[in-house]
């Protein structure tokens, strides 16, 4: 995961811009010698975290120490964290909405760094006596050695595969989190179950031989959602399937492959359709920037 490292000059510039912005409608939490660890803040809009994922509106957060070097998050009901165990590289979904997770800033030399939040910038680090550089990491404050890291925010109300248009509260995943998502056993099980049902009356294709960006005319990519993540499944253009699930007929008539679009500021040119395979099946998703998503026709 890409870490945010700020030099003193950049930190000073961000602080200056942030303070100017806070004089208008934007809310900033940065300009105190010490912080109130009992004060709980609530996000009024999604907030950028570590340049590549968003915390949902309604997330509560607070400082965990008076120096302000770390904060802890509590997600709104219906959301959960996708976490990475650094010790063995495994991934899991945190069942506790707070997840014990947050954002912390560390100094490469002596002194300390402070976490700041500003609505247009999100969360980041400012040098607070640090003589080196500050690095911010979305991690578990309960483990100072950062053995667990946040790689995504999931919508756990969407625990079964559904039509993509049925869920507006999307997941937000880092680049690593998008790969990790398809490694989760519960995700592989749900997608494999649906593939078995969708191909009940026909043989599954050889996924390795099919390029999602150059589909055979007899297939299309159906758009679905699982845990808030946009997913494409390779499906046959068969009348028997359309009779069982009428909505698929409309999807099959759309241009192939599905278009990917990026509404964020980072990596827009790389927002493309990618393939992840597991248990003899493959799923498709858009990745390459912070807000890379499948276009809805």
Long-range contacts (C-beta under 8 A, 24 or more apart in sequence): 1-50, 1-52, 1-137, 1-138, 1-149, 1-151, 1-174, 1-175, 1-176, 2-50, 2-51, 2-52, 2-175, 3-50, 3-135, 3-136, 3-137, 4-50, 4-51, 4-124, 4-125, 4-135, 4-136, 5-133, 5-134, 5-135, 6-124, 6-125, 6-126, 6-127, 6-133, 6-134, 7-133, 8-127, 8-133, 11-125, 11-126, 11-127, 11-134, 14-116, 14-121, 14-124, 14-126, 15-116, 15-126, 18-116, 18-118, 18-121, 21-118, 21-119, 21-120, 22-118, 26-118, 26-119, 26-120, 27-118, 27-119, 28-116, 28-117, 28-118, 28-119, 29-116, 29-117, 29-118, 30-114, 30-116, 30-117, 30-118, 30-126, 32-68, 34-66, 34-67, 34-68, 35-63, 35-66, 35-67, 35-68, 36-63, 37-62, 37-63, 37-64, 37-65, 37-66, 38-62, 39-63, 41-117, 44-119, 45-119, 46-172, 47-117, 47-119, 47-122, 47-123, 48-121, 48-122, 48-123, 48-290, 49-103, 49-122, 49-123, 49-138, 49-150, 50-103, 50-123, 50-136, 50-137, 50-138, 50-174, 51-122, 51-266, 51-290, 52-174, 52-175, 52-266, 52-290, 53-138, 53-150, 53-151, 53-152, 53-153, 53-172, 53-173, 53-174, 53-177, 53-290, 54-122, 54-153, 54-172, 54-290, 55-153, 55-172, 56-153, 56-169, 56-172, 61-102, 61-117, 63-115, 64-102, 64-141, 67-112, 67-114, 67-128, 68-114, 68-115, 68-128, 69-104, 69-105, 69-106, 69-112, 69-113, 69-114, 69-115, 69-128, 70-102, 70-103, 70-104, 70-105, 70-115, 70-141, 71-102, 71-103, 71-104, 71-115, 71-117, 71-123, 71-141, 72-98, 72-100, 72-101, 72-102, 72-141, 73-98, 73-99, 73-101, 73-102, 73-103, 74-98, 75-99, 75-153, 78-155, 78-156, 78-157, 78-169, 79-153, 79-154, 79-155, 79-156, 80-153, 80-154, 80-156, 81-150, 81-152, 81-153, 81-154, 82-150, 82-151, 82-152, 82-153, 82-154, 82-173, 82-177, 82-180, 82-181, 82-184, 83-140, 83-148, 83-149, 83-150, 83-151, 84-148, 84-149, 84-150, 84-151, 84-176, 84-180, 85-147, 85-148, 86-146, 86-147, 86-148, 86-149, 87-147, 91-151, 91-180, 91-183, 91-184, 92-184, 93-154, 93-156, 93-184, 93-186, 93-227, 99-140, 99-150, 100-140, 100-141, 100-142, 101-138, 101-139, 101-140, 101-141, 101-148, 101-150, 102-138, 102-139, 102-140, 102-141, 103-136, 103-137, 103-138, 103-139, 104-136, 104-137, 104-139, 104-141, 104-146, 105-134, 105-135, 105-136, 106-134, 106-135, 106-137, 107-131, 107-132, 107-133, 107-134, 108-132, 108-133, 108-134, 108-135, 151-176, 151-177, 151-180, 152-177, 152-178, 152-180, 152-181, 154-227, 154-228, 154-229, 155-227, 155-228, 156-227, 158-225, 158-226, 158-227, 158-228, 159-190, 159-226, 159-227, 160-190, 160-226, 161-190, 161-191, 161-194, 161-224, 161-225, 161-226, 161-231, 162-224, 162-225, 162-226, 163-223, 163-224, 163-225, 163-247, 164-223, 164-224, 164-225, 164-230, 164-231, 164-294, 164-296, 165-296, 166-225, 167-225, 167-228, 169-228, 170-225, 170-228, 170-229, 170-230, 170-293, 171-227, 171-228, 171-229, 173-229, 175-287, 178-229, 178-274, 178-285, 178-287, 179-276, 181-227, 181-229, 182-276, 182-278, 182-283, 183-278, 187-226, 187-227, 188-278, 188-279, 190-226, 191-226, 191-231, 191-233, 191-278, 191-281, 191-283, 192-278, 192-279, 192-280, 192-281, 194-233, 195-233, 195-281, 198-233, 198-235, 198-241, 199-236, 201-238, 201-240, 201-241, 202-236, 202-238, 204-280, 204-281, 205-234, 205-236, 207-234, 207-275, 207-277, 207-280, 207-281, 207-282, 208-277, 210-234, 212-257, 212-273, 212-275, 212-284, 213-257, 213-272, 213-273, 214-257, 215-256, 215-257, 220-251, 220-252, 220-254, 220-256, 221-251, 221-256, 221-257, 221-258, 221-284, 222-248, 222-251, 222-252, 223-251, 223-258, 223-294, 223-296, 229-285, 230-285, 230-286, 230-293, 230-294, 231-283, 231-284, 231-285, 232-258, 232-273, 232-283, 232-284, 232-285, 232-294, 233-283, 233-284, 234-282, 234-284, 254-297, 255-297, 257-284, 258-284, 258-286, 258-294, 258-295, 259-294, 259-295, 260-286, 260-288, 260-292, 260-293, 260-294, 260-295, 261-286, 261-292, 261-293, 261-294, 261-295, 262-288, 262-289, 262-290, 262-291, 262-292, 262-293, 263-291, 263-293, 264-289, 264-290, 264-291, 264-292, 265-290, 266-290, 267-292
